[in-house]
């Protein structure tokens, strides 16, 4: 390879932007669902704070052993949080709980 080969600009292909399909859901119904999910999302923060404090106290009391039920609930709420965020940002039309099982 010579020095002249390095001096030429290289044409790179444009990255493909994934095509987003329009939302099929009625926008007013989506707005209502979005407001409801946003309220639940806010409540989730309070619930997670309380669960965190309870779990911390239990870990102190149980010789550093976390409560399995609280840990499982935290995992389920984390999954719900991700699904809710995807719906709220219109990444998906799949609604989280209460429209589908919590897991």
C-alpha positions in Angstrom: 0.0 0.0 0.0 1.5 3.4 -1.0 1.1 6.8 0.6 -1.2 7.9 -2.1 -3.7 5.1 -1.2 -3.9 6.5 2.3 -4.6 10.1 1.2 -7.7 9.3 -0.8 -11.0 9.7 1.0 -12.9 6.5 1.5 -16.7 6.5 0.8 -18.5 4.7 3.5 -22.0 3.6 3.1 -24.7 5.4 5.0 -25.9 3.5 8.0 -29.4 2.1 7.6 -32.0 3.7 9.8 -34.6 1.2 10.9 -38.0 2.1 9.5 -40.5 2.9 12.2 -44.1 1.9 11.5 -46.8 4.3 12.5 -48.7 3.6 15.7 -51.8 1.6 15.0 -53.4 2.4 18.3 -55.9 5.3 18.6 -53.9 8.2 19.8 -56.4 9.4 22.3 -56.5 5.9 23.8 -52.8 5.8 23.8 -52.7 9.2 25.6 -55.0 7.8 28.3 -52.9 4.7 28.6 -49.7 6.8 28.7 -51.0 8.9 31.6 -52.1 5.9 33.5 -48.7 4.2 33.0 -46.9 7.4 34.0 -48.8 7.5 37.2 -48.0 3.8 37.9 -44.4 4.6 37.1 -44.3 7.3 39.7 -45.9 5.0 42.3 -43.3 2.4 41.4 -40.5 4.7 42.6 -42.1 5.0 46.0 -42.7 1.2 46.2 -39.1 0.5 45.2 -37.8 2.9 47.9 -39.8 1.3 50.6 -38.8 -2.2 49.4 -35.2 -1.2 49.4 -35.3 0.1 53.0 -37.1 -3.1 54.1 -34.6 -5.3 52.3 -31.7 -3.4 53.9 -33.1 -3.8 57.4 -33.8 -7.5 56.7 -30.2 -8.0 55.4 -28.9 -6.5 58.6 -31.1 -8.6 60.8 -30.6 -11.9 58.9 -26.8 -12.0 58.8 -26.5 -10.6 55.3 -29.1 -12.9 53.7 -31.5 -11.0 51.5 -35.2 -11.9 51.5 -35.9 -13.9 48.4 -39.5 -12.7 48.0 -38.5 -9.0 48.1 -35.7 -9.8 45.6 -38.1 -11.5 43.2 -40.6 -8.7 43.5 -37.8 -6.3 42.7 -37.0 -8.3 39.5 -40.6 -8.3 38.5 -40.9 -4.5 39.1 -37.7 -4.0 37.1 -39.1 -5.9 34.1 -42.4 -3.9 34.4 -40.4 -0.6 34.5 -38.6 -1.6 31.3 -41.8 -2.5 29.5 -43.5 0.7 30.7 -40.5 2.8 29.5 -40.7 1.2 26.0 -44.4 1.9 25.8 -44.1 5.4 27.1 -41.5 6.3 24.5 -43.4 4.6 21.7 -40.8 2.0 21.1 -43.5 -0.7 21.3 -47.2 -1.0 21.3 -47.1 -3.8 23.9 -48.6 -2.4 27.1 -47.2 -3.5 30.4 -49.3 -4.8 33.4 -52.3 -4.4 34.0 -52.9 -5.3 30.3 -50.6 -8.3 30.5 -49.3 -10.6 33.3 -46.7 -9.1 35.6 -44.3 -12.1 35.2 
